[in-house]
């Protein structure tokens, strides 16, 4: 029972970090079909910006998080205008090349600035303790991650379902040409979604830094999991990646605790099964 | 109308004839052998990368199957040849065959599943296959040596007479000869109707299907052949270095192959022959002092190539030649010049 609870708890926390980071990638893919492998670079950069904001700027944790999100949103907007824009119409091979290039450059820069060792982000004292529920004690930090992940999901889902801009995004995902012909500026929409997605990735990277350590290899090391979330969850969706990230988080923590010598072997086997049967993703077609 | 058709047929048939310049790579190999004996091990590595990139190009450049992590087959071949040698069957040619069969089998199996998908799912599955094999090699460290790498490979003399020396002379000749025969096979395959149909599939799969081509079967065939070739490259790597490590499954290697392919230009038989030496020599110079520094340049080169030379070095040369000749019709058979026919 204790093991099961541990698996579920750790898996939930990890899954939520995966979700916050990957959801932007899913919507971006759905909107323009851009395969941006470098999404993890924005998550890593978010973590490092937060470290700078807290150590040099002396900002508290929550403000540091906002600063990280804003900085990465601006950086991503610049990159979108200068680099990504070029490969929209070029097909996925060029998109892969470009994003691999961005991954390599970001890794080298992170290595040069922070060295190979993981960089910790100092948690506020309120998150350091443990939360006692019944006979069990849960680390407050991970409880916070789970709550934050659920809150992000609800907020995103509401804004996609209920708001005017969400309506436009849905229209553009479903049929871009049609959306454009009824007067939706998909270009602006895409800039908005791209930078919001990258800002979310930055938040995920910074928040999750104490669970998923910040190292220069981050964008490549976790690339597969970010992509799995999108591929299994289905692109252009808010709910799909949420379910996929939950599944992946739970599966990963189960694998690590129950069969550590196999690593992520069973995850990959499951991935093959899922994508062979449902190539568009397990939760494709859901919002 | 008839004359156009005749002209097209003649143009295609003409590609079968060997041109004089096609001797260049082999002449270069002979020159290296004669004048740069201390560079033979390095040149062997380049030849292996050429073979690996050529196999990758069949899939990505010709058939238009965009995958990442072709190194799965390279690694499978390396481990197959290594394990066979450790088990006592040390004949190198036999090892090559076993590696080709093993990698080809994995390619056929995985391809049968992977080719049902495309886009992001295909990319993810390619990476996952590589990582899956890496986890297996790591898990069964009793057999593969795990993170320490596979040691104790004994490679018997080539054809029973030429034993592998420490200067890498036999290894070099052996690798170049294997590359030569692989090149012959790939060349004739790509010129044959099968190869032309792969290009057709890349340009417009729906139309090829309508023309009566079994698109999935052709893709799978190309994928399997390519996997077997990559396996041979892996086996050569294992036999000439007498060592296999888990890094054969690394994404770094996958990135390197990707870069070599775009430096040379994809969908061109000779792209690999240009890209691999260019990449390996630049890497040798830049990465000597600081691998991190190299990673930075690697990324920057990738970005610059995407922005400024989507058809690779050969594409640039072609464009320059066209410019000098005063004709502006850029050759339309290269994949980067095409609009993505699959839509989004």
Interface residues (C-beta under 8 A of the other chain):
Chain A: X29 X32 X33 X35 X37 X83 X86 X87 X89 X90 X91 X92 X93 X94 X96 X97 X98 X100 X101 X102 X103 X104 X105 X106 X107 X108 X109 X111 X112 X176 X220 X223 X224 X227 X228 X230 X231 X235 X261 X262 X263 X264 X265 X268 X269 X271 X272 X275 X276 X279 X280 X281
Chain B: X60 X66 X68 X113 X116 X117 X118 X119 X120 X121 X123 X124 X125 X127 X128 X129 X131 X132 X135 X136 X138 X139 X251 X255 X258 X262 X266 X292 X293 X295 X296 X298 X299 X300 X301 X302 X303 X305 X306 X307 X310 X335 X336 X338 X339 X340 X344
